Amino acid sequence: MLRRSGLCMNLEAFCCGFLSLFPKVFVLTVLLWALYGTISELHSHLGLSAASLVFSGLLLSLYLLSMYSYFQVVVVGPGSPLDFPELRLTGGTSTNDHYLLPELNEQNETLLSPRRAPPMEVLVTHTIEKGEPYLRWCPKCNVWKPDRCHHCSNCKRCFLQMDHHCPWFSCCIGFRNHKFFIQFLLYVFVFCGYVLAISLYFLYDFFVKEQYAEHQYLSLTLVFLAVVSFAFFLSVGCFAGFLVYLMLRNLTTIEFQDLRWNYLGDHSAEYEYDSTGKKKSVANFYDLGLKRNWTAVMGDTWWHWLLPISATDEKLTGYKNGLNFEVDEEVFDKYCQNLQLQDRLNAQLMEYRDQLRGRRNQ
């Protein structure tokens, strides 16, 4: 029985390792084949001319940028609150996943929890429950969870500003590698568009000059390059456009799904009513405008935008650590007012319901 259990565990580990390795090998192989095939066609049609060398150099540069950003996504990772020793909890267990924050002072700071009180750096929370701010914590990771932090069931770990779990990288996309992920998609989009343009040009030239009439054969490599590059150009372009759209709204994929499908329960506070009684949605309080939303992810300078270099840090202070986030204070205040109004309405409805029950029992 022990041998079978060990064999099953080894087989499971092998399958998991293979499945996590396969997408990496697939992406590397497809891009490498596209690079080799396109450069071969360039040299076949243009020889060792200056144009051929320039086109090949540009293609190689895009390939290297794509590969470097891909490995940065995997190596850097999304970032986790477990990376900060100050956020780790010690002792005690609970099924609750949040903690209401009372007014802190020297007398009650140690009474917050059987665990150590949360560090002041993460007390700037914009998560509200019952009209009061609260900090969430993960009973599985035993760590405080800042705003926009979520636990991944696949990775079995909490990640900062988690966007989604990507099977093509076998890891999660979050605060630290979000920039590299978007850059990888944009690099691949341009790379595929470049390969598609070159292959279509040579195919067009083959048929316009009627080279088939001179008993010349059509290169199947060109045909496959055109088909594969078009498929990747279209699919990657749509996905990259969607993620850039979310980035410019300062939304993660999880938050977008939450707003669209109300996955996380009641969202009454996210709506308000105008003077005519028409329902309209309250703006996202993380939305700081197009420019600030862009720089929050991509960095402050143009070389951060173009090159796969990090725009985050691990300091406990500031807004580049994934622990604290700037918000539109006006929108956040409106959101809090709506929450308080909703709580008052709910309390009045419950009071009215209790009165009706009391009258019926009399």
N, C-alpha and C positions, 0 to 999 in steps of 0.2 A: 504493500500500500504506500509506503514511504517512497519507494522507487517510482511508482506511477505518479505520485504527486509531484516529485521532483522533475520527472519527464514532462509532465503537463506544464509545469511552471517554466521549464526551459523552452518548450515549444511555444508557449504564449509569449515569452520574451523575444524569441526569434521572430515570430509573426509581427509583433508590435514594432520591432526594430526594422524589419523589412518594409512594412507599410509606411513608416516614417521616413525611410531612406528613398523609397521609390519616387515620390514626387520631386525630390531634389535632383535625383539622377535624370529623371525625365526632362525637367526644365533645362538642366545643363546640356543634355544631349541635343534637344531640339534647337536651342539657340546656337550651340556649337556647329551643328549641321548646317543651319541657315547661314552662319558666318562663312564656313568653308565653301559651301555651294555658291554663294553670291560672289565671293572673291575669285573663285575658279572661273565663273562665267565672265566676270569683269576682265580678267587676264586673257580669257579665250577670245573675247570680242575686241578688246582694246589693247591687248599686249601689255608691255611694260611702259606705257605712256604716262605722262604726268597726270592726266585725268584719271587713269586707272589707279594710280598710287594714292591720289587724293581721296577718291571714293572709297578705296579700301581702308585708308587710314581713318576716315570718319566712321565707317562701319565698325572697325575694330575698337574705336574709342567708345561707341555706344554699347558694344558688347561688354567691354571691361567695366563700364559704369553700371550696366545692368547686373553683372555678376557680383560686383563689389557690394552694391546695395542689397542684393539678395542675401548674401552671407552676413551683412550687417543686421538685417532683420532677424536672422536666426541667432547670431552670436550676441548681439546687444540685448535682444529680448524685449518684452513689453514693460518690464519693471514691476516690482512687487512691493507691497508694504513690508514684507518680510526682509527686504533689503535694508530697512531702517531698524536697528535694534531698539530705538526709542518707542516704536509702535508695537513691539511684541508684548503680549500679555503673559502673566505668570500666575499659576495656581488657580484653582477653582474651575468649575465647569458650569455651563448654562445652555439652555436651548434658545434663549433670546438672541436676536441678531442685532439689537440696537441698545443704546443707552441714552436716556434723557440727561441733559446737562443742566443742573441747577446753577444758581449763582455761586461762583467759586470764591472762596476765601480761605484763609489759613486754617480755620476751624473745621470746615467740612470737606476740604480737598481730599483727605485720606478716607472719607466715608463714601466716596463715589461708587466704590465697587470693592469686592474682596480682592480684586487685582489692583495693580498700580494705576493711578489716575492717568488719563491720556495726556500726552505732552501738549503744551500750549500751542505748539506750531500747527497742530491739526484741529484746534478748537474752533477755527474759523470755518464752520460747517454751514452749508446751505440746504441741508436736508431737514425737513420739517415734519413733525408728527404731532397731532393734537395741538397745533398752534405753537409748539415749542421746538427749538433746535435739538437735534440728537445726533450722536455719533454711532455708527454701526460698527460691529465687530464680528469677525468670522469665528464661529465655534470650531470649525474644522482646521483652520490655519492658526487659530488662537492669536489673532492680531487685530488691531484697530483698522477699520476700513474707511479711508478718506472718501470724500465725494467722488462719484463716478467710478468707484472701484467695484469690481465684481469677482466672484469666484468661478473659475472655469472647471466644469465637471470632467472635461477631457484631461486637462493638465493637472487637476486636483491642487490648484493653487490660486490665490487671489492676485489680481493684476490691476495696476493703476490705469485709470481711464481706459478700461478694456473696450475694444471696438468689436472684435469677433475672433473666433478660433478659425484659423486658415489651414485647411488640409494640405495645400500646396507648399506650405512652409513647415508643416507639422508643429506649429506653435501658435500662440495667441498674438494678436496685434493689439498693442496698447500704447501707453504714453511715450515710452522711450523709442520704440521702433516704428511708430506710426508714420513719421516723416520718411524713413527709408522705404517703407512699404509703398507709399504713394509715389516716391521717386522711382522705385523699381517699375511700377506699372507705367509711368510716363516714359521712362527710358525704353521699355519693351514696346510701347505703343509707337514711339518714333522709330525704333529699330525695325519693327515690322513694316511700318509705312515706307521706310527707306528701301527695304528688301523688295517690297511689293512694287514700288515705282521702278526699280532697276529691272526686275524680272518682266514686268509688263512692257517696258520700253524695248527690251530685246525681243520679246514675243511679237510685238507690233512691228518691229523692224524686220523680223523673219517673214511675216506674211505680206507686208507692203512691198518689200523687195522681191517677193516671190522666190525666195531661196529654195523652196521645195521643188521648184521647176528645174533647178540646177542639180537635182539629186542630192541636196543637202538634207540631213536629218534634223528633225526638231529635237532639241535637248529636253529629255524628260525631267532633268533637274530643274530647268526653268519652269516647267509646268507645275511640278510639286512645290517649288518655292512660291509661285504665285498663289496657289490654292491655300497652302498652309499659312503663309504670311497674311493673306486676306482674312482667313478665319481668326487668327490671333489679333490682327489689327482691329477687327470689328468687336470681338468679345472683350479684349483687354481695354480697348478704347471706351466702350460703354461702362465697364466697371470702374475704370479710372475716372471717368466723368462723374459718375455717381458719388464716388468717394471725395472728389474735389468739391462737389456741390455740398456734401455734408460738412466738409472741413470749413467751407466758407460760411456755413451757418453755425459752426462750432457745435456740431452734433456728432456723436458716435453712432455706429450702426445699431447698437442696443437702444440708445435713446431715441433714435428715429423710429424703430419698431415700437417702442413704448408709446411714443406720441401718436403713431399711426393706428396701432391696433389695441391700445390700452391694455397691454399685457400685464402691467403691474398693479391693476386694480383701479380704484376711483381716481379720476382726474378732474373733478369738478372745479378745483382751484385754478386749473389751467384755462378756464373760460370766464368771460364776463359778459354782461348784458349792457347794450347801449341804451340811450334814452327811449328808443322805440321798442325795446324789449328783444331786440335781435341778438342772438348768441354769437359771440366771436371769440377767437382764441387769444390768450395772452401770449406775448412773445416769449421766446426762450431766453431766460435771464443769463445764460452763458454766451449769448450772441453779443459780441462787442463791435460789430461792424466788419465789413469785408477785409479791410487791411489788417486790423488787429487779430481777427480770426486766422488770417493767413500766417502772420508772423508768429502767432502762438504755437503753430505746428512746424512751420518751415524755417523759422529763424528770422533774425532781424536784417540780415544783409543779403545781397544778391548772390554771393558765393555760397551761402547756406542754401539758397533756393536751387542753385544749379548743381552743386556737388553733394555727394552723400557723406556729409560731416555732421556730427551731433549738434543739436541745438538745445539739449537739456543738461541738467546737472543734478548732483545728489545732495545739495545743501538743503537743510531743513527750512530755510527761509526763502522767500521769493515765490515766484509762480512758474519756475522751470523744473520743479521736482516731481510733479504729479500728485502732490499732497494738497495743495491749495490752488484755487482757480479764481481769476478775476470774474466778476459778474457785473451786469448792468444793474446798479443799485435801485434805480427807479422801477424797473420791471420786477426786480425781486421784492421790493416793498409792496407792489401791487399784488404779486403772487401771495405774499404773507397776509395781506388784507383779505384777499379772497378766501384763503384758508380759514381765517378767523371768522369771516362772515358765514362760511359753510358750517363751521362748528357751532355757531350760535343758532343757525337755522335747524341743524340737526337736534340741538338741545331743546329748542322750542317744539319741534315735532314730537320728540320723545315725551316731553312734558304734556303736550296735548293728548298723546296716545294714552298716557297714564291716567289723565283726567277722564277720558272716555271709558277706560276699563273700570275706574272707580265708580262712575255713574251706573254702569251696567251691573256691578256687584251689589249696589245698594237696593 
